[in-house]
Amino acid sequence: FSLSVAAVRAQVEQEPFLEITEGTSISIKCSYTNIRIGDFFHFYRQLPGQSPKLVAVAAKGSKDVRAPEGRLSVSADRRSSELWLSGPRLGDAAVYYCALGP
């Protein structure tokens, strides 16, 4: 299945379209410019035919994500973030967005 990646006010370090085998872990990495004090790092996903929904948000460090199962990590210099999905399934095929904001 396929995962698509988009960015808002950010540069994305990887290809905008990723194909993986079901159950294979994957990392979606984003690098950022124009970071402001108080910005949070957001990841959204948009399933086919639906509106984007928040997957995870963090200001620093890392945190576990439940749906889809994985982890959001923010680099120590706050110039990048990574959404690691531990074993995405067919139902996780979507467009994934990374964004900065309050």
All heavy atoms as an XYZ file, in Angstrom:
783
protein
N       0.843     -1.184      0.000
C       0.000      0.000      0.000
C       0.877      1.231      0.000
O       2.087      1.136      0.072
C      -0.986     -0.029      1.170
C      -0.382      0.029      2.540
C      -0.272      1.240      3.195
C       0.056     -1.114      3.181
C       0.269      1.302      4.451
C       0.584     -1.066      4.436
C       0.699      0.152      5.087
N       0.291      2.410     -0.069
C       1.056      3.636     -0.252
C       0.762      4.640      0.852
O      -0.346      4.718      1.354
C       0.698      4.283     -1.587
O       0.934      3.398     -2.638
N       1.783      5.401      1.206
C       1.642      6.520      2.115
C       2.086      7.759      1.363
O       3.094      7.732      0.674
C       2.532      6.353      3.354
C       2.322      5.115      4.203
C       3.363      5.060      5.304
C       0.937      5.120      4.810
N       1.349      8.832      1.492
C       1.755     10.096      0.886
C       2.085     11.069      2.001
O       1.514     10.996      3.089
C       0.632     10.673      0.030
O       0.354      9.806     -1.047
N       2.990     11.979      1.733
C       3.440     12.917      2.748
C       3.361     14.326      2.196
O       3.737     14.568      1.056
C       4.894     12.607      3.171
C       5.357     13.564      4.251
C       5.008     11.170      3.660
N       2.877     15.256      3.001
C       2.831     16.656      2.612
C       3.308     17.498      3.787
O       3.415     17.003      4.903
C       1.410     17.049      2.221
N       3.602     18.757      3.544
C       4.108     19.617      4.607
C       3.434     20.980      4.570
O       3.048     21.457      3.514
C       5.616     19.810      4.461
N       3.333     21.599      5.746
C       2.809     22.943      5.867
C       3.882     23.761      6.570
O       4.321     23.410      7.666
C       1.506     22.956      6.697
C       0.998     24.375      6.864
C       0.458     22.065      6.055
N       4.342     24.865      5.933
C       5.408     25.720      6.468
C       6.620     24.894      6.892
O       7.227     25.110      7.923
C       4.910     26.583      7.632
C       5.907     27.701      7.964
C       5.357     28.772      8.858
N       4.750     28.346     10.068
C       5.362     28.241     11.248
N       6.633     28.480     11.364
N       4.699     27.877     12.307
N       6.986     23.906      6.120
C       8.109     23.042      6.454
C       8.677     22.431      5.197
O       8.032     22.417      4.156
C       7.649     21.936      7.392
N       9.894     21.926      5.311
C      10.486     21.154      4.238
C      10.467     19.698      4.658
O      10.825     19.364      5.775
C      11.932     21.559      4.010
C      12.114     22.815      3.208
C      13.574     23.036      2.929
O      14.426     22.813      3.769
N      13.862     23.500      1.730
N      10.073     18.833      3.762
C      10.030     17.406      4.043
C      11.267     16.772      3.443
O      11.583     17.005      2.282
C       8.757     16.764      3.455
C       8.721     15.276      3.720
C       7.533     17.445      4.034
N      11.982     15.970      4.229
C      13.253     15.407      3.796
C      13.125     14.186      2.903
O      14.110     13.763      2.338
C      14.085     15.011      5.013
C      14.569     16.174      5.835
C      15.415     15.721      6.994
O      15.414     14.517      7.317
O      16.077     16.574      7.573
N      11.956     13.584      2.812
C      11.856     12.346      2.041
C      10.960     12.505      0.829
O      10.361     13.541      0.623
C      11.368     11.199      2.924
C       9.897     10.986      2.914
C       9.195     11.587      4.079
O       9.789     12.045      5.020
N       7.903     11.601      4.001
N      10.922     11.446      0.049
C      10.079     11.444     -1.137
C       8.624     11.679     -0.729
O       8.196     11.227      0.326
C      10.190     10.102     -1.858
C      11.579      9.803     -2.398
C      12.032     10.783     -3.449
O      11.204     11.200     -4.267
O      13.214     11.146     -3.438
N       7.854     12.365     -1.569
C       6.468     12.655     -1.210
C       5.535     11.453     -1.322
O       4.382     11.525     -0.943
C       6.071     13.738     -2.199
C       6.981     13.543     -3.354
C       8.270     13.001     -2.795
N       6.033     10.341     -1.827
C       5.196      9.155     -1.997
C       6.012      7.934     -1.586
O       7.134      7.754     -2.044
C       4.789      9.037     -3.477
C       3.854      7.906     -3.763
C       2.503      8.025     -3.498
C       4.327      6.717     -4.286
C       1.635      6.978     -3.783
C       3.469      5.671     -4.564
C       2.113      5.804     -4.310
N       5.483      7.138     -0.676
C       6.200      5.977     -0.169
C       5.347      4.733     -0.326
O       4.166      4.758     -0.015
C       6.527      6.163      1.323
C       7.313      7.407      1.707
C       7.299      7.586      3.216
C       8.733      7.322      1.189
N       5.938      3.674     -0.802
C       5.255      2.381     -0.855
C       5.979      1.424      0.054
O       7.210      1.345      0.022
C       5.262      1.818     -2.275
C       4.151      2.354     -3.114
C       3.965      1.562     -4.400
O       4.465      0.434     -4.498
O       3.302      2.105     -5.280
N       5.211      0.732      0.887
C       5.797     -0.231      1.812
C       4.953     -1.502      1.817
O       3.816     -1.508      1.371
C       5.901      0.331      3.252
C       4.516      0.692      3.802
C       6.832      1.529      3.300
C       4.505      0.990      5.272
N       5.534     -2.537      2.371
C       4.816     -3.787      2.562
C       4.058     -3.702      3.875
O       4.589     -3.200      4.870
C       5.810     -4.971      2.613
O       6.562     -4.965      1.406
C       5.093     -6.283      2.789
N       2.835     -4.172      3.877
C       2.014     -4.139      5.086
C       2.772     -4.756      6.253
O       3.386     -5.813      6.119
C       0.701     -4.882      4.850
C      -0.270     -4.770      6.003
C      -1.611     -5.407      5.688
O      -1.687     -6.220      4.755
O      -2.572     -5.080      6.397
N       2.766     -4.048      7.396
C       3.423     -4.548      8.599
C       4.879     -4.140      8.732
O       5.496     -4.374      9.760
N       5.447     -3.501      7.697
C       6.836     -3.047      7.737
C       6.893     -1.668      8.377
O       6.177     -0.761      7.964
C       7.418     -2.956      6.311
O       7.319     -4.229      5.694
C       8.866     -2.512      6.333
N       7.747     -1.491      9.390
C       7.832     -0.189     10.045
C       8.375      0.853      9.073
O       9.099      0.540      8.123
C       8.702     -0.270     11.293
O      10.032     -0.569     10.953
N       8.018      2.104      9.332
C       8.412      3.203      8.448
C       8.551      4.472      9.269
O       7.869      4.645     10.283
C       7.375      3.393      7.317
C       7.889      4.367      6.275
C       6.031      3.812      7.870
C       7.041      4.441      5.034
N       9.445      5.356      8.820
C       9.610      6.660      9.447
C       9.273      7.747      8.448
O       9.739      7.707      7.309
C      11.055      6.850      9.924
O      11.344      5.988     10.989
N       8.474      8.697      8.886
C       8.159      9.874      8.103
C       8.895     11.025      8.773
O       8.584     11.392      9.902
C       6.642     10.139      8.066
C       5.914      8.939      7.464
C       6.341     11.421      7.310
C       4.405      9.005      7.602
N       9.902     11.555      8.080
C      10.762     12.582      8.659
C      10.487     13.922      8.011
O      10.323     14.017      6.799
C      12.228     12.204      8.457
C      12.611     10.910      9.135
C      14.035     10.532      8.829
C      14.336      9.168      9.441
N      15.688      8.708      9.113
N      10.454     14.958      8.843
C      10.233     16.315      8.359
C      11.289     17.234      8.955
O      11.627     17.099     10.127
C       8.863     16.824      8.774
S       7.505     15.853      8.102
N      11.811     18.137      8.134
C      12.701     19.176      8.645
C      11.998     20.513      8.464
O      11.173     20.678      7.560
C      14.043     19.166      7.910
O      13.872     19.449      6.547
N      12.333     21.461      9.326
C      11.564     22.697      9.401
C      12.434     23.930      9.261
O      13.569     23.962      9.720
C      10.821     22.776     10.741
C       9.908     21.603     10.974
C      10.371     20.459     11.608
C       8.595     21.633     10.535
C       9.534     19.370     11.798
C       7.756     20.546     10.728
C       8.238     19.423     11.361
O       7.414     18.350     11.541
N      11.857     24.938      8.651
C      12.408     26.282      8.647
C      11.344     27.172      9.271
O      10.200     26.769      9.447
C      12.729     26.743      7.214
O      11.537     26.644      6.431
C      13.816     25.883      6.584
N      11.720     28.375      9.615
C      10.771     29.347     10.187
C      10.168     28.864     11.503
O       8.988     29.091     11.766
C       9.651     29.674      9.196
C      10.179     30.204      7.888
O      11.147     30.953      7.875
N       9.567     29.807      6.792
N      10.957     28.188     12.325
C      10.461     27.732     13.627
C      10.343     28.937     14.557
O      11.243     29.768     14.624
C      11.414     26.684     14.235
C      11.539     25.492     13.296
C      10.925     26.241     15.614
C      12.651     24.545     13.671
N       9.245     29.000     15.260
C       9.007     30.092     16.201
C       8.953     29.550     17.622
O       8.596     28.396     17.840
C       7.680     30.775     15.869
C       7.642     31.367     14.492
C       6.286     31.992     14.212
N       6.209     32.386     12.822
C       5.138     32.253     12.071
N       4.038     31.744     12.559
N       5.156     32.635     10.815
N       9.284     30.402     18.576
C       9.154     30.011     19.981
C       7.691     29.671     20.236
O       6.788     30.394     19.813
C       9.620     31.148     20.917
C      11.128     31.368     20.745
C       9.285     30.824     22.375
C      11.665     32.555     21.504
N       7.448     28.574     20.890
C       6.084     28.159     21.182
C       5.461     27.274     20.121
O       4.337     26.806     20.291
N       6.176     27.042     19.011
C       5.645     26.140     17.984
C       5.613     24.700     18.479
O       6.509     24.252     19.191
C       6.508     26.188     16.717
C       6.084     27.273     15.751
O       4.973     27.812     15.901
O       6.882     27.579     14.845
N       4.583     24.002     18.071
C       4.463     22.566     18.322
C       4.579     21.845     16.978
O       4.245     22.404     15.938
C       3.114     22.236     18.973
C       3.035     22.615     20.416
C       2.782     23.923     20.796
C       3.210     21.656     21.411
C       2.702     24.276     22.128
C       3.131     21.998     22.748
C       2.882     23.312     23.104
N       5.017     20.608     17.039
C       5.185     19.779     15.850
C       3.975     18.856     15.759
O       3.712     18.078     16.671
C       6.482     18.973     15.948
C       7.688     19.869     16.054
C       8.060     20.427     17.266
C       8.427     20.164     14.925
C       9.159     21.263     17.354
C       9.527     21.006     14.997
C       9.888     21.556     16.220
N       3.239     18.964     14.669
C       2.003     18.215     14.473
C       2.159     17.224     13.331
O       2.817     17.527     12.335
C       0.853     19.156     14.083
C       0.564     20.227     15.074
N       1.321     21.361     15.183
C      -0.422     20.337     15.982
C       0.814     22.129     16.130
N      -0.247     21.533     16.627
N       1.534     16.074     13.467
C       1.357     15.151     12.354
C      -0.134     14.877     12.217
O      -0.814     14.605     13.207
C       2.094     13.825     12.572
C       3.505     13.834     12.061
C       4.547     14.229     12.879
C       3.795     13.456     10.758
C       5.839     14.245     12.406
C       5.090     13.470     10.273
C       6.123     13.863     11.110
N      -0.617     14.970     11.000
C      -2.004     14.668     10.670
C      -2.012     13.551      9.635
O      -1.036     13.360      8.911
C      -2.699     15.885     10.043
C      -2.863     17.057     10.963
C      -1.846     17.992     11.124
C      -4.046     17.239     11.667
C      -1.993     19.085     11.963
C      -4.208     18.329     12.508
C      -3.179     19.248     12.651
O      -3.338     20.322     13.486
N      -3.129     12.867      9.550
C      -3.295     11.948      8.431
C      -4.695     12.116      7.871
O      -5.649     12.407      8.598
C      -3.016     10.506      8.817
C      -4.107      9.801      9.559
C      -3.765      8.327      9.669
N      -4.739      7.652     10.499
C      -4.726      6.376     10.746
N      -3.778      5.619     10.235
N      -5.640      5.836     11.495
N      -4.765     11.948      6.573
C      -6.038     12.075      5.868
C      -6.315     10.763      5.158
O      -5.666     10.432      4.161
C      -6.000     13.232      4.882
C      -7.337     13.493      4.229
C      -7.320     14.759      3.391
O      -6.275     15.330      3.118
N      -8.507     15.193      2.998
N      -7.269     10.022      5.694
C      -7.683      8.774      5.070
C      -8.533      9.090      3.845
O      -9.168     10.152      3.781
C      -8.470      7.920      6.070
C      -7.680      7.445      7.298
C      -8.617      6.890      8.348
C      -6.649      6.407      6.898
N      -8.568      8.222      2.870
C      -9.345      8.485      1.651
C     -10.797      8.865      1.966
O     -11.463      8.210      2.770
C      -9.276      7.153      0.902
C      -8.019      6.508      1.386
C      -7.903      6.918      2.827
N     -11.256      9.968      1.373
C     -12.631     10.412      1.546
C     -12.935     11.078      2.873
O     -14.092     11.352      3.171
N     -11.904     11.347      3.691
C     -12.113     11.958      5.006
C     -11.308     13.246      5.140
O     -10.409     13.521      4.350
C     -11.711     10.982      6.108
C     -12.540      9.724      6.154
C     -12.163      8.832      7.322
O     -11.555      9.271      8.296
N     -12.515      7.560      7.231
N     -11.629     14.016      6.177
C     -10.862     15.214      6.509
C      -9.596     14.811      7.262
O      -9.567     13.759      7.908
C     -11.686     16.141      7.404
O     -12.855     16.535      6.737
N      -8.547     15.662      7.224
C      -7.343     15.359      8.007
C      -7.662     15.302      9.492
O      -8.487     16.065      9.996
C      -6.409     16.532      7.704
C      -6.915     17.117      6.427
C      -8.396     16.877      6.430
N      -7.019     14.376     10.197
C      -7.192     14.238     11.648
C      -5.826     14.210     12.315
O      -4.873     13.630     11.794
C      -7.948     12.959     11.979
C      -9.383     13.022     11.487
C     -10.219     11.906     12.022
C     -11.638     12.112     11.506
N     -12.382     10.911     11.374
N      -5.748     14.842     13.482
C      -4.497     14.907     14.237
C      -4.085     13.515     14.704
O      -4.891     12.782     15.288
C      -4.668     15.839     15.440
C      -3.426     16.091     16.272
C      -2.366     16.830     15.454
C      -3.801     16.890     17.517
N      -2.841     13.164     14.431
C      -2.275     11.884     14.889
C      -1.505     12.101     16.176
O      -1.639     11.346     17.129
C      -1.342     11.279     13.810
C      -0.583     10.076     14.342
C      -2.130     10.908     12.573
N      -0.656     13.158     16.191
C       0.182     13.424     17.365
C       0.688     14.854     17.313
O       0.819     15.445     16.239
C       1.358     12.460     17.400
N       0.994     15.394     18.487
C       1.582     16.725     18.597
C       2.558     16.710     19.770
O       2.306     16.063     20.784
C       0.488     17.808     18.783
C      -0.316     17.592     20.043
C       1.090     19.192     18.741
N       3.698     17.408     19.608
C       4.698     17.492     20.668
C       5.501     18.764     20.487
O       5.641     19.275     19.371
C       5.615     16.278     20.640
N       6.050     19.279     21.587
C       6.925     20.445     21.538
C       8.390     20.017     21.543
O       9.244     20.685     20.964
C       6.653     21.359     22.720
N       8.670     18.893     22.210
C      10.047     18.391     22.288
C      10.007     16.931     22.721
O       8.965     16.408     23.097
C      10.862     19.212     23.284
C      10.330     19.156     24.700
C      11.157     19.998     25.627
C      10.583     19.928     27.048
N      11.377     20.698     28.001
N      11.166     16.290     22.646
C      11.265     14.900     23.097
C      10.508     13.943     22.203
O      10.421     14.142     20.998
N       9.956     12.910     22.809
C       9.201     11.930     22.034
C       8.009     11.441     22.834
O       7.971     11.557     24.058
C      10.092     10.755     21.614
O      10.600     10.104     22.742
N       7.028     10.921     22.105
C       5.829     10.408     22.755
C       5.254      9.288     21.914
O       5.397      9.265     20.696
C       4.808     11.514     22.983
C       4.232     12.098     21.708
C       3.314     13.265     21.955
C       2.020     12.860     22.582
N       1.057     13.931     22.750
N       4.608      8.351     22.598
C       3.968      7.235     21.902
C       2.706      7.717     21.196
O       2.039      8.646     21.652
C       3.599      6.126     22.885
C       4.818      5.400     23.428
O       5.848      5.359     22.722
O       4.756      4.869     24.542
N       2.411      7.074     20.090
C       1.219      7.368     19.296
C       0.386      6.097     19.254
O       0.921      5.007     19.070
C       1.618      7.810     17.867
C       0.400      8.054     17.012
C       2.504      9.051     17.916
N      -0.922      6.229     19.412
C      -1.796      5.049     19.464
C      -2.368      4.640     18.117
O      -2.476      3.467     17.821
C      -2.942      5.297     20.434
C      -2.504      5.283     21.871
C      -3.711      5.384     22.750
N      -3.351      5.105     24.130
C      -4.220      4.903     25.066
N      -5.507      4.947     24.789
N      -3.834      4.649     26.290
N      -2.816      5.614     17.333
C      -3.486      5.260     16.079
C      -3.027      6.197     14.973
O      -3.426      7.360     14.977
C      -5.005      5.334     16.237
N      -2.172      5.760     14.101
C      -1.605      4.413     14.017
C      -0.517      4.240     15.070
O       0.063      5.216     15.532
C      -1.028      4.371     12.606
C      -0.678      5.788     12.301
C      -1.723      6.620     13.001
N      -0.262      3.012     15.451
C       0.695      2.734     16.513
C       2.094      3.143     16.096
O       2.562      2.813     15.005
C       0.681      1.248     16.863
C       1.535      0.919     18.068
C       1.448     -0.544     18.440
O       0.460     -1.199     18.097
O       2.394     -1.032     19.069
N       2.769      3.899     16.966
C       4.124      4.334     16.664
C       4.642      5.317     17.682
O       4.268      5.275     18.848
N       5.493      6.236     17.207
C       6.133      7.187     18.095
C       6.447      8.474     17.327
O       6.908      8.422     16.197
C       7.414      6.575     18.642
C       8.097      7.370     19.706
C       9.117      6.463     20.428
N       9.559      7.040     21.658
C       8.886      7.043     22.788
N       7.701      6.478     22.851
N       9.374      7.605     23.868
N       6.210      9.613     17.968
C       6.585     10.916     17.435
C       7.811     11.391     18.195
O       7.803     11.415     19.425
C       5.447     11.919     17.594
C       5.781     13.391     17.299
C       6.259     13.579     15.867
C       4.601     14.284     17.597
N       8.860     11.764     17.468
C      10.090     12.266     18.086
C      10.448     13.611     17.486
O      10.360     13.799     16.273
C      11.251     11.296     17.849
O      10.974     10.050     18.412
N      10.871     14.535     18.355
C      11.336     15.857     17.936
C      12.818     15.930     18.268
O      13.222     15.578     19.377
C      10.562     16.977     18.668
C      11.111     18.348     18.314
C       9.074     16.893     18.360
N      13.630     16.388     17.310
C      15.074     16.473     17.537
C      15.397     17.501     18.622
O      14.610     18.422     18.875
C      15.801     16.830     16.240
O      15.442     18.129     15.817
N      16.566     17.354     19.235
C      16.977     18.250     20.319
C      17.062     19.699     19.848
O      16.745     20.617     20.608
C      18.314     17.793     20.897
N      17.456     19.939     18.589
C      17.555     21.309     18.080
C      16.226     21.824     17.510
O      16.142     22.939     17.029
C      18.663     21.431     17.039
C      18.400     20.629     15.766
O      17.310     20.012     15.632
O      19.300     20.590     14.916
N      15.194     20.986     17.556
C      13.842     21.334     17.120
C      13.784     21.713     15.637
O      12.894     22.410     15.191
C      13.246     22.461     17.976
C      12.943     22.017     19.380
C      12.419     23.108     20.284
N      11.539     24.078     19.680
C      10.195     23.980     19.618
N       9.592     22.940     20.125
N       9.477     24.942     19.071
N      14.688     21.191     14.839
C      14.676     21.466     13.398
C      14.084     20.311     12.604
O      13.933     20.414     11.393
C      16.086     21.774     12.905
C      16.611     23.082     13.414
C      18.002     23.359     12.875
N      18.509     24.578     13.427
C      18.606     25.711     12.753
N      18.210     25.758     11.499
N      19.081     26.781     13.315
N      13.753     19.212     13.295
C      13.159     18.077     12.592
C      12.278     17.273     13.531
O      12.398     17.349     14.757
C      14.249     17.178     11.990
O      15.028     16.599     12.999
N      11.396     16.524     12.924
C      10.558     15.590     13.678
C      10.425     14.319     12.853
O      10.686     14.314     11.644
C       9.183     16.188     13.987
O       8.448     16.376     12.801
N      10.022     13.266     13.528
C       9.893     11.969     12.870
C       8.697     11.231     13.445
O       8.543     11.127     14.652
C      11.160     11.159     13.101
C      11.119      9.761     12.554
C      12.412      8.997     12.818
O      13.276      9.495     13.563
O      12.539      7.900     12.279
N       7.842     10.767     12.568
C       6.735      9.901     12.968
C       7.104      8.492     12.532
O       7.213      8.212     11.344
C       5.431     10.343     12.308
C       4.206      9.488     12.643
C       3.860      9.563     14.128
C       3.014      9.907     11.796
N       7.352      7.640     13.505
C       7.697      6.251     13.245
C       6.446      5.407     13.449
O       5.790      5.496     14.484
C       8.805      5.796     14.183
C       9.149      4.338     14.062
C       9.873      3.750     13.064
C       8.778      3.297     14.959
N       9.979      2.405     13.288
C       9.315      2.093     14.448
C       8.046      3.259     16.148
C       9.135      0.871     15.088
C       7.870      2.043     16.775
C       8.409      0.871     16.242
N       6.083      4.657     12.424
C       4.924      3.769     12.497
C       5.452      2.352     12.627
O       6.204      1.874     11.774
C       4.050      3.913     11.255
C       3.566      5.336     10.947
C       2.727      5.356      9.688
C       2.806      5.910     12.124
N       5.061      1.659     13.693
C       5.669      0.371     14.025
C       5.279     -0.760     13.085
O       6.074     -1.650     12.836
C       5.346     -0.017     15.465
O       3.964     -0.207     15.624
N       4.097     -0.750     12.568
C       3.669     -1.829     11.674
C       2.395     -1.453     10.970
O       1.339     -2.038     11.201
N       2.457     -0.438     10.105
C       1.228      0.035      9.467
C       0.520     -1.053      8.677
O       1.150     -1.945      8.119
C       1.704      1.162      8.553
C       3.164      1.014      8.440
C       3.635      0.244      9.613
N      -0.786     -0.972      8.679
C      -1.644     -1.919      7.969
C      -2.319     -1.220      6.796
O      -2.234      0.002      6.650
C      -2.710     -2.474      8.930
C      -2.143     -3.186     10.132
C      -1.551     -4.500      9.711
N      -0.901     -5.159     10.839
C       0.166     -5.907     10.722
N       0.726     -6.107      9.543
N       0.712     -6.487     11.756
N      -3.018     -1.960      6.021
C      -3.702     -1.413      4.855
C      -4.595     -0.228      5.239
O      -4.654      0.769      4.535
C      -4.523     -2.506      4.166
C      -5.202     -2.128      2.862
C      -4.181     -1.666      1.833
C      -5.996     -3.299      2.316
N      -5.250     -0.312      6.381
C      -6.130      0.765      6.845
C      -5.405      2.041      7.210
O      -6.029      3.073      7.440
N      -4.064      2.013      7.283
C      -3.273      3.200      7.581
C      -2.816      3.927      6.322
O      -2.169      4.966      6.415
C      -2.043      2.822      8.421
C      -2.429      2.268      9.782
O      -3.347      2.834     10.411
O      -1.813      1.277     10.209
N      -3.153      3.392      5.149
C      -2.795      4.054      3.894
C      -3.536      5.379      3.840
O      -4.757      5.433      3.936
C      -3.173      3.168      2.706
N      -2.775      6.479      3.723
C      -3.348      7.815      3.828
C      -2.318      8.843      3.383
O      -1.168      8.492      3.111
C      -3.758      8.100      5.281
N      -2.733     10.099      3.353
C      -1.801     11.202      3.200
C      -1.434     11.662      4.608
O      -2.316     11.930      5.426
C      -2.420     12.361      2.403
C      -1.441     13.528      2.312
C      -2.835     11.901      1.016
N      -0.140     11.738      4.885
C       0.352     12.171      6.186
C       0.950     13.568      6.027
O       1.746     13.814      5.143
C       1.401     11.200      6.731
C       0.780      9.907      7.181
C       0.415      8.930      6.267
C       0.533      9.682      8.523
C      -0.191      7.743      6.677
C      -0.060      8.492      8.948
C      -0.422      7.545      8.022
O      -1.019      6.387      8.438
N       0.537     14.483      6.914
C       0.995     15.860      6.880
C       1.796     16.165      8.137
O       1.399     15.777      9.231
C      -0.207     16.820      6.884
C      -1.124     16.728      5.698
C      -2.200     15.866      5.692
C      -0.893     17.523      4.578
C      -3.052     15.789      4.595
C      -1.748     17.462      3.475
C      -2.814     16.586      3.498
O      -3.660     16.519      2.420
N       2.881     16.907      7.975
C       3.572     17.449      9.144
C       3.419     18.958      9.101
O       3.371     19.563      8.008
C       5.035     17.028      9.172
S       5.970     17.338      7.680
N       3.316     19.572     10.276
C       3.062     21.010     10.336
C       3.629     21.590     11.629
O       3.851     20.874     12.601
C       1.561     21.275     10.267
N       3.859     22.891     11.606
C       4.239     23.638     12.796
C       3.097     24.557     13.167
O       2.403     25.070     12.293
C       5.462     24.527     12.498
C       6.806     23.863     12.396
C       7.834     24.887     11.922
C       7.215     23.263     13.710
N       2.923     24.797     14.458
C       1.885     25.734     14.870
C       1.722     25.750     16.370
O       2.319     24.952     17.075
N       0.909     26.670     16.855
C       0.675     26.781     18.297
C      -0.133     25.614     18.847
O      -0.721     24.867     18.122
C      -0.099     28.091     18.425
C      -0.607     28.416     17.078
C       0.198     27.663     16.082
